Amino acid sequence: MWRSQNGAPTKVPADGCVDLIADSGAVWICGPQTRWLRSSATGDQGMLGLRLSAGTALRLLPDCLPELRDQSLSLDSVVSGPPNLRDLMLRAWGSAAPHAELAPLRPALDAPEPWSLLVSRAAAAGLRASEAARRLGCSDRTLRRRMLSTFGYGYATLLRIRRAERARALITVGTDLARARPRRAMPIRPICAGTSRAWWA
């Protein structure tokens, strides 16, 4: 969970996650995020966001992850998902104890699907799609199909995101830029909502 208040615009790297964002009476869905984005500034009222880790949003938004990829849409325009999700997010936004307001969502989010965890570990280890499929005991075609339904994008995209994350971590500790840089860069896109300050449980 994160909150942004009086924040300046900033660049946010791709992380493969889905964000639910409450902002002045509206709730937005952003993601799955496979490109860098540029957040907007936030005012006194601020925003509250619930970040769903890569591969975990399926339980809340079961039917539309590929269509949501790199999009920012009003939750009202998305037909799938719990019917009270909008109300929960708005109550959390206006509450001094947002974690308590969002407690009804914890059963759906606390225990990720084992398959999603295995895929994430394969990408973190740098395995190519064919290697990951072999480790998971499935065909390349099955891996592609399950990635789209579970993550909202393909395995190659997840692998690229993890490589970029490793490169940023190496740069943070002083590794030479040429050695740390991932093979392919991701474009930056504008977005309606910001994530300028993490606010973790």
N, C-alpha and C positions, 0 to 999 in steps of 0.2 A: 504494500500500500504506500502511496506517496501523496503529498500535498504540496501545492505550489501557490504562493501568495506574494504579490508584488514582485514577481520574477521577471527578469529581462528575457528577450528572445534568445534562444540558444540552439545549438546543433545537437541532435540526439542520434547516436549510432543505431543501426539496425540490430535488433536482438531476437527477432522471431516471435515476439510475444504479442498478446492482445491486451489492450488497455480499455477498461471501462472508466469513463471520465464524467463526473458530475460537475456541472458549472451553471450556477444561477438559474436553477429550475429546469435545466435540460441535462440529458444523459447521452453521451456519445460512445460509439465503439470505434476504436482505432486499431487497425491491424487485421491479421498478423503482419507485423512490421518487418519487411525484408529489404527496405531501403533506408538510408539516412533520411532524417526529417529535420525541419527547422520549426521549432516551437514558437508560439506566439507569446507575447507578454501577458502577464496575469495581474489583475487589480487587487483591491482590498478584499473583495469577497473570496477570491482565489478559486482553485479547483481541487477536487479530490479524485484520485485515481486508484483503481484496483488493477494491478498488473498480473495477468495470467501467464505463467511461464509457458514457453514453447511446448506445445503438445498437451496442455491441460485445459484449454478453452472448450474442448469438445463436449464436456459435460454440461456446460452452460449454454453453448451455442452449437447444437449438434448438427445442423443441416446447412450451414452457410459459410463455413470458414474460407473456402477458396474464393467465394464472391467478395469476402471482406478484405482480402489481401491488399495491403497498402491503401486502404480506403478509410475515410473518416465519415461515419454515417450516424444519424440520429438513431438511438436505440428503438424508437417508435417505428422506424421503417424496417426493422428486422423482425420477422414474424416468429422465429424460433427462440427458445430460451424460456426461463422461468417467468411466469406472468407478473410476479412481484419484484422483478429485478430492478426496474426503474425506481420504484418506491424505496427499496432498500438502499440504493445508491444515493438518492436524494436525502434520505434520513441520515445517512452516514455523513454526507457533505455538511449538513447543518448541525451535526452533533459534536460535542467535545469528546465523545468516546466512540469514534467511528468503527473501531474493531468490534465492539459489542453489537453495533447495529448490523454489521455484516456477518455476524456469527451464523445465521441460517445457511450461508453459502459454504461454510467450512466442510461439511460432509462431502460435498461434490469436488472440493479442491485439495483436501489434505492428503489424499492417497492417489497419486497419479497412476495411470494405467501402466502395468509392467512393460508392455511393448514400447510405450513412449519413452520410458526410462532407458531401455536397451538401445533404442535408436539414438537418443541423446548422447549416451556414452560412446556409441560407435562414432558419431560425428566428432565428439570431443577428442577421441583417439586419432582422428584424421583418416579413418577408413573410407575408401571409395565406395560408391553405391553398390557395386557388384560384391565387394568384400563384406559390406554390411548385410546385404541380403543373404549371403552364404552363412554368416554368423547367426542370423535370425531364423535360418531354416526356411526361407521363402524365395520365390522367384523375383527377378528385377521388376517384373510387371506388378506383382503383388505389393512390393515395397512402394512403388510409385502410387498405386491406388490407396494404400493405407496412409501414406504420408499426406496426400491431399485431404483425406477425410479427417485425419487426426491433427495435423499441423496447419493445413491450409496451403502448403507449398511443398515442393519436392525435396528429396534428400540432398541434392546438389546445392540447393539454396541454404539448407541448414548447415551443411559442411562449410560453405563460404562464410556464413555468419560466424561460426565457431573459429575459423581461421583468422578472421578479422579481429575477433575478441582476443585471441592469443597474441596477435601482433600489437594491439593496443596495450596489452599487459606488459609485453616486452619493452615497448617504448617507454612506458611509465617507469620502469626500473633502469632505464638508460641504455638499452640495446640500440645499436646503430640502426637508423631508419631503413637503410637499404636491405638489411638482414631481416628486419621485423615486418616489412611491408608485405601484405597478402598479395597473391597473384593478380586479383581483379579488384578494382575499386567499385564502390557502390554509389550511385548518384544520390544527390540530395533533393528532397521534395518538400514543398510547403505543407503545413498541416494546421488545422484549426485550433488544436489544443496543445498545451505545453506540459513538459515533465521536468521542470527545472530543479526540483529538489526531491530526493528520495526520502521516504518516511517509512521506515521498516518497522515491523512488529518486533 
